[in-house]
């Protein structure tokens, strides 16, 4: 029994839309969603449902972001200091529980 990563990633793409920081001129965030920047070195923009913000696991990430950046995030928006793959895994779990 193995984990099929490509199928998991494709299902996550329906929940979160990853966009490169380069080449974004106009932020496109649908109503009921929020853009977050994720990554340790290279930041990537994700658009997630606002409902994720109240989940305890997501709250832990927000607390880490507050400890690291305070109220002056480097990207000018909500920046979460975690590995991109860990964020995608969390988003996948949150989608499955919705």
Biopython code that builds the backbone (N, CA, C, O; Angstrom):
import numpy as np
from Bio.PDB.StructureBuilder import StructureBuilder

atoms = [
    (1, "UNK", "N", (0.851, -1.173, 0.000)),
    (1, "UNK", "CA", (0.000, 0.000, 0.000)),
    (1, "UNK", "C", (0.891, 1.229, 0.000)),
    (1, "UNK", "O", (1.727, 1.377, 0.892)),
    (2, "UNK", "N", (0.736, 2.108, -0.971)),
    (2, "UNK", "CA", (1.559, 3.301, -1.060)),
    (2, "UNK", "C", (0.717, 4.546, -1.184)),
    (2, "UNK", "O", (-0.489, 4.494, -1.426)),
    (3, "UNK", "N", (1.373, 5.644, -1.014)),
    (3, "UNK", "CA", (0.703, 6.942, -1.152)),
    (3, "UNK", "C", (0.917, 7.435, -2.565)),
    (3, "UNK", "O", (2.049, 7.487, -3.046)),
    (4, "UNK", "N", (-0.163, 7.797, -3.229)),
    (4, "UNK", "CA", (-0.063, 8.310, -4.591)),
    (4, "UNK", "C", (-0.024, 9.834, -4.518)),
    (4, "UNK", "O", (-1.069, 10.484, -4.494)),
    (5, "UNK", "N", (1.159, 10.395, -4.485)),
    (5, "UNK", "CA", (1.354, 11.827, -4.331)),
    (5, "UNK", "C", (0.755, 12.639, -5.470)),
    (5, "UNK", "O", (0.103, 13.646, -5.194)),
    (6, "UNK", "N", (0.939, 12.259, -6.751)),
    (6, "UNK", "CA", (0.358, 13.077, -7.819)),
    (6, "UNK", "C", (-1.154, 13.230, -7.712)),
    (6, "UNK", "O", (-1.676, 14.312, -7.983)),
    (7, "UNK", "N", (-1.870, 12.181, -7.326)),
    (7, "UNK", "CA", (-3.324, 12.302, -7.207)),
    (7, "UNK", "C", (-3.694, 13.176, -6.017)),
    (7, "UNK", "O", (-4.678, 13.912, -6.075)),
    (8, "UNK", "N", (-2.921, 13.105, -4.940)),
    (8, "UNK", "CA", (-3.182, 13.950, -3.789)),
    (8, "UNK", "C", (-2.961, 15.408, -4.149)),
    (8, "UNK", "O", (-3.758, 16.270, -3.777)),
    (9, "UNK", "N", (-1.890, 15.689, -4.866)),
    (9, "UNK", "CA", (-1.586, 17.066, -5.240)),
    (9, "UNK", "C", (-2.649, 17.621, -6.170)),
    (9, "UNK", "O", (-3.039, 18.781, -6.038)),
    (10, "UNK", "N", (-3.125, 16.815, -7.106)),
    (10, "UNK", "CA", (-4.144, 17.320, -8.022)),
    (10, "UNK", "C", (-5.437, 17.633, -7.290)),
    (10, "UNK", "O", (-6.127, 18.587, -7.651)),
    (11, "UNK", "N", (-5.786, 16.852, -6.266)),
    (11, "UNK", "CA", (-7.006, 17.154, -5.520)),
    (11, "UNK", "C", (-6.833, 18.392, -4.657)),
    (11, "UNK", "O", (-7.793, 19.127, -4.428)),
    (12, "UNK", "N", (-5.625, 18.629, -4.178)),
    (12, "UNK", "CA", (-5.361, 19.823, -3.377)),
    (12, "UNK", "C", (-5.452, 21.071, -4.241)),
    (12, "UNK", "O", (-5.866, 22.125, -3.759)),
    (13, "UNK", "N", (-5.074, 20.969, -5.508)),
    (13, "UNK", "CA", (-5.125, 22.123, -6.390)),
    (13, "UNK", "C", (-6.537, 22.662, -6.544)),
    (13, "UNK", "O", (-6.724, 23.833, -6.878)),
    (14, "UNK", "N", (-7.539, 21.811, -6.302)),
    (14, "UNK", "CA", (-8.908, 22.285, -6.362)),
    (14, "UNK", "C", (-9.251, 23.129, -5.144)),
    (14, "UNK", "O", (-10.170, 23.947, -5.199)),
    (15, "UNK", "N", (-8.529, 22.945, -4.047)),
    (15, "UNK", "CA", (-8.789, 23.684, -2.825)),
    (15, "UNK", "C", (-7.912, 24.911, -2.723)),
    (15, "UNK", "O", (-8.390, 26.000, -2.405)),
    (16, "UNK", "N", (-6.626, 24.739, -2.993)),
    (16, "UNK", "CA", (-5.707, 25.858, -2.907)),
    (16, "UNK", "C", (-5.113, 26.110, -4.267)),
    (16, "UNK", "O", (-4.792, 25.176, -5.002)),
    (17, "UNK", "N", (-4.971, 27.356, -4.595)),
    (17, "UNK", "CA", (-4.426, 27.702, -5.894)),
    (17, "UNK", "C", (-3.052, 28.327, -5.656)),
    (17, "UNK", "O", (-2.963, 29.476, -5.224)),
    (18, "UNK", "N", (-1.997, 27.592, -5.930)),
    (18, "UNK", "CA", (-0.654, 28.106, -5.752)),
    (18, "UNK", "C", (-0.279, 28.994, -6.920)),
    (18, "UNK", "O", (-0.489, 28.640, -8.080)),
    (19, "UNK", "N", (0.270, 30.135, -6.606)),
    (19, "UNK", "CA", (0.706, 31.042, -7.659)),
    (19, "UNK", "C", (2.098, 31.528, -7.315)),
    (19, "UNK", "O", (2.417, 31.763, -6.149)),
    (20, "UNK", "N", (2.905, 31.673, -8.313)),
    (20, "UNK", "CA", (4.248, 32.185, -8.108)),
    (20, "UNK", "C", (4.175, 33.653, -7.727)),
    (20, "UNK", "O", (3.275, 34.366, -8.172)),
    (21, "UNK", "N", (5.109, 34.107, -6.912)),
    (21, "UNK", "CA", (5.143, 35.518, -6.542)),
    (21, "UNK", "C", (5.547, 36.379, -7.723)),
    (21, "UNK", "O", (5.173, 37.549, -7.801)),
    (22, "UNK", "N", (6.309, 35.807, -8.643)),
    (22, "UNK", "CA", (6.702, 36.551, -9.824)),
    (22, "UNK", "C", (5.556, 36.498, -10.811)),
    (22, "UNK", "O", (4.935, 35.446, -10.961)),
    (23, "UNK", "N", (5.260, 37.561, -11.471)),
    (23, "UNK", "CA", (4.225, 37.527, -12.483)),
    (23, "UNK", "C", (2.821, 37.717, -11.941)),
    (23, "UNK", "O", (1.856, 37.515, -12.679)),
    (24, "UNK", "N", (2.671, 38.090, -10.708)),
    (24, "UNK", "CA", (1.332, 38.401, -10.220)),
    (24, "UNK", "C", (1.195, 39.920, -10.230)),
    (24, "UNK", "O", (1.913, 40.617, -9.512)),
    (25, "UNK", "N", (0.301, 40.415, -11.019)),
    (25, "UNK", "CA", (0.082, 41.853, -11.102)),
    (25, "UNK", "C", (-1.090, 42.262, -10.230)),
    (25, "UNK", "O", (-1.000, 43.214, -9.456)),
    (26, "UNK", "N", (-2.174, 41.546, -10.359)),
    (26, "UNK", "CA", (-3.388, 41.858, -9.632)),
    (26, "UNK", "C", (-3.760, 40.654, -8.788)),
    (26, "UNK", "O", (-4.025, 39.581, -9.331)),
    (27, "UNK", "N", (-3.787, 40.806, -7.470)),
    (27, "UNK", "CA", (-4.173, 39.664, -6.655)),
    (27, "UNK", "C", (-5.616, 39.264, -6.965)),
    (27, "UNK", "O", (-6.504, 40.115, -7.007)),
    (28, "UNK", "N", (-5.843, 37.985, -7.177)),
    (28, "UNK", "CA", (-7.167, 37.479, -7.492)),
    (28, "UNK", "C", (-7.593, 36.565, -6.360)),
    (28, "UNK", "O", (-7.328, 35.363, -6.384)),
    (29, "UNK", "N", (-8.256, 37.144, -5.365)),
    (29, "UNK", "CA", (-8.690, 36.373, -4.206)),
    (29, "UNK", "C", (-10.218, 36.392, -4.175)),
    (29, "UNK", "O", (-10.823, 37.438, -3.939)),
    (30, "UNK", "N", (-10.837, 35.244, -4.410)),
    (30, "UNK", "CA", (-12.304, 35.202, -4.396)),
    (30, "UNK", "C", (-12.870, 35.482, -3.013)),
    (30, "UNK", "O", (-12.192, 35.307, -2.000)),
    (31, "UNK", "N", (-14.104, 35.912, -2.990)),
    (31, "UNK", "CA", (-14.794, 36.171, -1.730)),
    (31, "UNK", "C", (-14.790, 34.898, -0.887)),
    (31, "UNK", "O", (-15.033, 33.803, -1.395)),
    (32, "UNK", "N", (-14.512, 35.055, 0.406)),
    (32, "UNK", "CA", (-14.479, 33.903, 1.298)),
    (32, "UNK", "C", (-13.130, 33.212, 1.357)),
    (32, "UNK", "O", (-13.012, 32.148, 1.965)),
    (33, "UNK", "N", (-12.108, 33.796, 0.738)),
    (33, "UNK", "CA", (-10.768, 33.225, 0.710)),
    (33, "UNK", "C", (-9.753, 34.277, 1.160)),
    (33, "UNK", "O", (-10.061, 35.465, 1.245)),
    (34, "UNK", "N", (-8.561, 33.820, 1.439)),
    (34, "UNK", "CA", (-7.471, 34.715, 1.834)),
    (34, "UNK", "C", (-6.180, 34.218, 1.182)),
    (34, "UNK", "O", (-5.968, 33.014, 1.041)),
    (35, "UNK", "N", (-5.328, 35.153, 0.789)),
    (35, "UNK", "CA", (-4.029, 34.791, 0.217)),
    (35, "UNK", "C", (-3.009, 34.697, 1.339)),
    (35, "UNK", "O", (-2.967, 35.554, 2.222)),
    (36, "UNK", "N", (-2.195, 33.665, 1.305)),
    (36, "UNK", "CA", (-1.101, 33.504, 2.266)),
    (36, "UNK", "C", (0.168, 33.185, 1.488)),
    (36, "UNK", "O", (0.117, 32.585, 0.414)),
    (37, "UNK", "N", (1.296, 33.590, 2.038)),
    (37, "UNK", "CA", (2.593, 33.303, 1.440)),
    (37, "UNK", "C", (3.269, 32.256, 2.308)),
    (37, "UNK", "O", (3.384, 32.421, 3.523)),
    (38, "UNK", "N", (3.713, 31.182, 1.676)),
    (38, "UNK", "CA", (4.237, 30.027, 2.403)),
    (38, "UNK", "C", (5.625, 29.675, 1.889)),
    (38, "UNK", "O", (5.888, 29.710, 0.687)),
    (39, "UNK", "N", (6.496, 29.340, 2.810)),
    (39, "UNK", "CA", (7.828, 28.876, 2.444)),
    (39, "UNK", "C", (8.859, 29.361, 3.426)),
    (39, "UNK", "O", (8.648, 30.334, 4.149)),
    (40, "UNK", "N", (9.977, 28.672, 3.442)),
    (40, "UNK", "CA", (11.054, 29.052, 4.344)),
    (40, "UNK", "C", (11.966, 30.076, 3.688)),
    (40, "UNK", "O", (12.271, 31.107, 4.288)),
    (41, "UNK", "N", (12.398, 29.809, 2.478)),
    (41, "UNK", "CA", (13.262, 30.747, 1.759)),
    (41, "UNK", "C", (12.477, 31.398, 0.618)),
    (41, "UNK", "O", (12.245, 32.607, 0.619)),
    (42, "UNK", "N", (12.079, 30.589, -0.340)),
    (42, "UNK", "CA", (11.292, 31.053, -1.485)),
    (42, "UNK", "C", (9.822, 31.018, -1.085)),
    (42, "UNK", "O", (9.317, 29.961, -0.708)),
    (43, "UNK", "N", (9.134, 32.137, -1.158)),
    (43, "UNK", "CA", (7.726, 32.186, -0.768)),
    (43, "UNK", "C", (6.829, 31.933, -1.974)),
    (43, "UNK", "O", (7.113, 32.386, -3.082)),
    (44, "UNK", "N", (5.745, 31.205, -1.741)),
    (44, "UNK", "CA", (4.768, 30.924, -2.781)),
    (44, "UNK", "C", (3.400, 31.341, -2.271)),
    (44, "UNK", "O", (3.076, 31.135, -1.102)),
    (45, "UNK", "N", (2.616, 31.913, -3.129)),
    (45, "UNK", "CA", (1.299, 32.427, -2.757)),
    (45, "UNK", "C", (0.245, 31.334, -2.938)),
    (45, "UNK", "O", (0.178, 30.675, -3.976)),
    (46, "UNK", "N", (-0.579, 31.163, -1.896)),
    (46, "UNK", "CA", (-1.688, 30.232, -1.936)),
    (46, "UNK", "C", (-2.962, 30.991, -1.573)),
    (46, "UNK", "O", (-2.927, 31.920, -0.767)),
    (47, "UNK", "N", (-4.066, 30.600, -2.158)),
    (47, "UNK", "CA", (-5.364, 31.164, -1.816)),
    (47, "UNK", "C", (-6.166, 30.056, -1.142)),
    (47, "UNK", "O", (-6.426, 29.012, -1.741)),
    (48, "UNK", "N", (-6.555, 30.296, 0.113)),
    (48, "UNK", "CA", (-7.247, 29.269, 0.897)),
    (48, "UNK", "C", (-8.561, 29.829, 1.434)),
    (48, "UNK", "O", (-8.707, 31.042, 1.584)),
    (49, "UNK", "N", (-9.508, 28.953, 1.720)),
    (49, "UNK", "CA", (-10.774, 29.404, 2.313)),
    (49, "UNK", "C", (-10.543, 30.028, 3.699)),
    (49, "UNK", "O", (-9.685, 29.573, 4.455)),
    (50, "UNK", "N", (-11.299, 31.048, 4.013)),
    (50, "UNK", "CA", (-11.183, 31.713, 5.311)),
    (50, "UNK", "C", (-11.471, 30.739, 6.449)),
    (50, "UNK", "O", (-10.936, 30.905, 7.545)),
    (51, "UNK", "N", (-12.287, 29.748, 6.218)),
    (51, "UNK", "CA", (-12.634, 28.781, 7.262)),
    (51, "UNK", "C", (-11.400, 28.076, 7.821)),
    (51, "UNK", "O", (-11.417, 27.629, 8.968)),
    (52, "UNK", "N", (-10.334, 27.972, 7.031)),
    (52, "UNK", "CA", (-9.100, 27.338, 7.511)),
    (52, "UNK", "C", (-8.490, 28.100, 8.679)),
    (52, "UNK", "O", (-7.827, 27.504, 9.528)),
    (53, "UNK", "N", (-8.705, 29.399, 8.731)),
    (53, "UNK", "CA", (-8.063, 30.229, 9.749)),
    (53, "UNK", "C", (-8.483, 29.857, 11.168)),
    (53, "UNK", "O", (-7.736, 30.109, 12.113)),
    (54, "UNK", "N", (-9.656, 29.267, 11.332)),
    (54, "UNK", "CA", (-10.119, 28.923, 12.675)),
    (54, "UNK", "C", (-9.740, 27.506, 13.096)),
    (54, "UNK", "O", (-9.979, 27.126, 14.243)),
    (55, "UNK", "N", (-9.161, 26.724, 12.204)),
    (55, "UNK", "CA", (-8.764, 25.354, 12.537)),
    (55, "UNK", "C", (-7.537, 25.381, 13.454)),
    (55, "UNK", "O", (-6.617, 26.162, 13.210)),
    (56, "UNK", "N", (-7.499, 24.546, 14.506)),
    (56, "UNK", "CA", (-6.374, 24.557, 15.451)),
    (56, "UNK", "C", (-4.996, 24.370, 14.794)),
    (56, "UNK", "O", (-4.033, 25.019, 15.204)),
    (57, "UNK", "N", (-4.887, 23.506, 13.798)),
    (57, "UNK", "CA", (-3.590, 23.300, 13.139)),
    (57, "UNK", "C", (-3.154, 24.551, 12.391)),
    (57, "UNK", "O", (-1.975, 24.902, 12.390)),
    (58, "UNK", "N", (-4.106, 25.219, 11.757)),
    (58, "UNK", "CA", (-3.788, 26.448, 11.043)),
    (58, "UNK", "C", (-3.465, 27.557, 12.047)),
    (58, "UNK", "O", (-2.605, 28.399, 11.788)),
    (59, "UNK", "N", (-4.154, 27.556, 13.191)),
    (59, "UNK", "CA", (-3.875, 28.528, 14.252)),
    (59, "UNK", "C", (-2.430, 28.404, 14.739)),
    (59, "UNK", "O", (-1.784, 29.409, 15.036)),
    (60, "UNK", "N", (-1.929, 27.175, 14.820)),
    (60, "UNK", "CA", (-0.529, 26.973, 15.214)),
    (60, "UNK", "C", (0.411, 27.658, 14.219)),
    (60, "UNK", "O", (1.380, 28.303, 14.618)),
    (61, "UNK", "N", (0.120, 27.515, 12.925)),
    (61, "UNK", "CA", (0.945, 28.178, 11.914)),
    (61, "UNK", "C", (0.863, 29.689, 12.046)),
    (61, "UNK", "O", (1.869, 30.384, 11.901)),
    (62, "UNK", "N", (-0.328, 30.197, 12.321)),
    (62, "UNK", "CA", (-0.490, 31.649, 12.483)),
    (62, "UNK", "C", (0.274, 32.161, 13.703)),
    (62, "UNK", "O", (0.850, 33.249, 13.668)),
    (63, "UNK", "N", (0.276, 31.375, 14.781)),
    (63, "UNK", "CA", (1.037, 31.768, 15.971)),
    (63, "UNK", "C", (2.538, 31.802, 15.679)),
    (63, "UNK", "O", (3.245, 32.700, 16.136)),
    (64, "UNK", "N", (3.020, 30.814, 14.913)),
    (64, "UNK", "CA", (4.437, 30.814, 14.530)),
    (64, "UNK", "C", (4.765, 32.017, 13.664)),
    (64, "UNK", "O", (5.829, 32.619, 13.803)),
    (65, "UNK", "N", (3.848, 32.366, 12.770)),
    (65, "UNK", "CA", (4.054, 33.532, 11.904)),
    (65, "UNK", "C", (4.122, 34.809, 12.733)),
    (65, "UNK", "O", (4.951, 35.680, 12.471)),
    (66, "UNK", "N", (3.253, 34.917, 13.727)),
    (66, "UNK", "CA", (3.259, 36.094, 14.589)),
    (66, "UNK", "C", (4.563, 36.188, 15.382)),
    (66, "UNK", "O", (5.131, 37.271, 15.526)),
    (67, "UNK", "N", (5.035, 35.047, 15.895)),
    (67, "UNK", "CA", (6.288, 35.041, 16.650)),
    (67, "UNK", "C", (7.469, 35.451, 15.773)),
    (67, "UNK", "O", (8.360, 36.172, 16.222)),
    (68, "UNK", "N", (7.472, 34.992, 14.527)),
    (68, "UNK", "CA", (8.605, 35.264, 13.650)),
    (68, "UNK", "C", (8.556, 36.656, 13.028)),
    (68, "UNK", "O", (9.579, 37.337, 12.951)),
    (69, "UNK", "N", (7.372, 37.084, 12.582)),
    (69, "UNK", "CA", (7.268, 38.334, 11.841)),
    (69, "UNK", "C", (6.561, 39.457, 12.585)),
    (69, "UNK", "O", (6.688, 40.616, 12.191)),
    (70, "UNK", "N", (5.834, 39.159, 13.630)),
    (70, "UNK", "CA", (5.051, 40.178, 14.306)),
    (70, "UNK", "C", (3.964, 40.695, 13.380)),
    (70, "UNK", "O", (3.316, 39.925, 12.671)),
    (71, "UNK", "N", (3.775, 41.995, 13.396)),
    (71, "UNK", "CA", (2.744, 42.582, 12.549)),
    (71, "UNK", "C", (3.342, 43.282, 11.343)),
    (71, "UNK", "O", (2.706, 44.151, 10.747)),
    (72, "UNK", "N", (4.566, 42.907, 10.980)),
    (72, "UNK", "CA", (5.226, 43.497, 9.823)),
    (72, "UNK", "C", (5.783, 42.375, 8.936)),
    (72, "UNK", "O", (6.998, 42.202, 8.850)),
    (73, "UNK", "N", (4.901, 41.613, 8.278)),
    (73, "UNK", "CA", (5.377, 40.498, 7.468)),
    (73, "UNK", "C", (6.184, 40.971, 6.262)),
    (73, "UNK", "O", (5.877, 42.019, 5.694)),
    (74, "UNK", "N", (7.202, 40.224, 5.864)),
    (74, "UNK", "CA", (8.095, 40.644, 4.796)),
    (74, "UNK", "C", (7.422, 40.747, 3.427)),
    (74, "UNK", "O", (7.866, 41.533, 2.590)),
    (75, "UNK", "N", (6.378, 39.985, 3.181)),
    (75, "UNK", "CA", (5.722, 39.992, 1.878)),
    (75, "UNK", "C", (4.600, 41.025, 1.811)),
    (75, "UNK", "O", (3.994, 41.210, 0.755)),
    (76, "UNK", "N", (4.317, 41.699, 2.924)),
    (76, "UNK", "CA", (3.236, 42.660, 2.948)),
    (76, "UNK", "C", (1.879, 42.002, 3.158)),
    (76, "UNK", "O", (0.866, 42.697, 3.241)),
    (77, "UNK", "N", (1.840, 40.699, 3.244)),
    (77, "UNK", "CA", (0.610, 39.946, 3.471)),
    (77, "UNK", "C", (0.877, 38.864, 4.493)),
    (77, "UNK", "O", (1.961, 38.800, 5.072)),
    (78, "UNK", "N", (-0.085, 38.034, 4.708)),
    (78, "UNK", "CA", (0.041, 36.959, 5.684)),
    (78, "UNK", "C", (1.090, 35.959, 5.213)),
    (78, "UNK", "O", (0.891, 35.257, 4.221)),
    (79, "UNK", "N", (2.211, 35.899, 5.935)),
    (79, "UNK", "CA", (3.334, 35.036, 5.570)),
    (79, "UNK", "C", (3.484, 33.949, 6.625)),
    (79, "UNK", "O", (3.583, 34.235, 7.818)),
    (80, "UNK", "N", (3.499, 32.705, 6.175)),
    (80, "UNK", "CA", (3.583, 31.561, 7.088)),
    (80, "UNK", "C", (4.933, 30.882, 6.905)),
    (80, "UNK", "O", (5.242, 30.391, 5.820)),
    (81, "UNK", "N", (5.739, 30.853, 7.966)),
    (81, "UNK", "CA", (7.085, 30.273, 7.873)),
    (81, "UNK", "C", (7.093, 28.760, 8.071)),
    (81, "UNK", "O", (7.434, 28.269, 9.146)),
    (82, "UNK", "N", (6.718, 28.034, 7.034)),
    (82, "UNK", "CA", (6.792, 26.571, 7.102)),
    (82, "UNK", "C", (7.120, 26.047, 5.717)),
    (82, "UNK", "O", (7.036, 26.779, 4.731)),
    (83, "UNK", "N", (7.489, 24.794, 5.646)),
    (83, "UNK", "CA", (7.793, 24.192, 4.351)),
    (83, "UNK", "C", (6.518, 24.113, 3.514)),
    (83, "UNK", "O", (5.427, 23.870, 4.030)),
    (84, "UNK", "N", (6.683, 24.319, 2.243)),
    (84, "UNK", "CA", (5.546, 24.293, 1.331)),
    (84, "UNK", "C", (4.843, 22.940, 1.341)),
    (84, "UNK", "O", (3.614, 22.880, 1.317)),
    (85, "UNK", "N", (5.609, 21.861, 1.375)),
    (85, "UNK", "CA", (4.994, 20.535, 1.374)),
    (85, "UNK", "C", (4.182, 20.285, 2.640)),
    (85, "UNK", "O", (3.148, 19.620, 2.584)),
    (86, "UNK", "N", (4.630, 20.806, 3.779)),
    (86, "UNK", "CA", (3.884, 20.656, 5.026)),
    (86, "UNK", "C", (2.575, 21.439, 4.958)),
    (86, "UNK", "O", (1.547, 20.982, 5.457)),
    (87, "UNK", "N", (2.616, 22.612, 4.342)),
    (87, "UNK", "CA", (1.405, 23.418, 4.192)),
    (87, "UNK", "C", (0.399, 22.710, 3.277)),
    (87, "UNK", "O", (-0.794, 22.674, 3.575)),
    (88, "UNK", "N", (0.873, 22.160, 2.185)),
    (88, "UNK", "CA", (-0.004, 21.456, 1.251)),
    (88, "UNK", "C", (-0.637, 20.245, 1.933)),
    (88, "UNK", "O", (-1.813, 19.952, 1.718)),
    (89, "UNK", "N", (0.138, 19.551, 2.746)),
    (89, "UNK", "CA", (-0.386, 18.397, 3.483)),
    (89, "UNK", "C", (-1.491, 18.838, 4.448)),
    (89, "UNK", "O", (-2.532, 18.186, 4.538)),
    (90, "UNK", "N", (-1.270, 19.939, 5.167)),
    (90, "UNK", "CA", (-2.276, 20.460, 6.087)),
    (90, "UNK", "C", (-3.535, 20.873, 5.323)),
    (90, "UNK", "O", (-4.647, 20.546, 5.737)),
    (91, "UNK", "N", (-3.365, 21.585, 4.216)),
    (91, "UNK", "CA", (-4.511, 22.024, 3.415)),
    (91, "UNK", "C", (-5.309, 20.826, 2.904)),
    (91, "UNK", "O", (-6.537, 20.875, 2.836)),
    (92, "UNK", "N", (-4.616, 19.770, 2.552)),
    (92, "UNK", "CA", (-5.274, 18.559, 2.075)),
    (92, "UNK", "C", (-6.117, 17.937, 3.192)),
    (92, "UNK", "O", (-7.246, 17.509, 2.955)),
    (93, "UNK", "N", (-5.571, 17.889, 4.399)),
    (93, "UNK", "CA", (-6.312, 17.354, 5.548)),
    (93, "UNK", "C", (-7.537, 18.206, 5.851)),
    (93, "UNK", "O", (-8.610, 17.679, 6.145)),
    (94, "UNK", "N", (-7.371, 19.539, 5.777)),
    (94, "UNK", "CA", (-8.494, 20.425, 6.063)),
    (94, "UNK", "C", (-9.588, 20.284, 5.011)),
    (94, "UNK", "O", (-10.775, 20.343, 5.333)),
    (95, "UNK", "N", (-9.198, 20.100, 3.774)),
    (95, "UNK", "CA", (-10.172, 19.902, 2.702)),
    (95, "UNK", "C", (-10.948, 18.607, 2.943)),
    (95, "UNK", "O", (-12.169, 18.568, 2.788)),
    (96, "UNK", "N", (-10.240, 17.565, 3.318)),
    (96, "UNK", "CA", (-10.881, 16.262, 3.531)),
    (96, "UNK", "C", (-11.872, 16.303, 4.699)),
    (96, "UNK", "O", (-12.873, 15.586, 4.696)),
    (97, "UNK", "N", (-11.587, 17.144, 5.694)),
    (97, "UNK", "CA", (-12.481, 17.214, 6.864)),
    (97, "UNK", "C", (-13.650, 18.154, 6.636)),
    (97, "UNK", "O", (-14.564, 18.209, 7.459)),
    (98, "UNK", "N", (-13.640, 18.896, 5.535)),
    (98, "UNK", "CA", (-14.740, 19.826, 5.259)),
    (98, "UNK", "C", (-15.960, 19.125, 4.730)),
    (98, "UNK", "O", (-16.970, 19.770, 4.449)),
]
sb = StructureBuilder()
sb.init_structure("model")
sb.init_model(0)
sb.init_chain("A")
sb.init_seg("    ")
for serial, (resi, resn, name, xyz) in enumerate(atoms, 1):
    if name == "N":
        sb.init_residue(resn, " ", resi, " ")
    sb.init_atom(name, np.array(xyz, "f"), 0.0, 1.0, " ", f" {name:<3s}", serial, name[0])
structure = sb.get_structure()
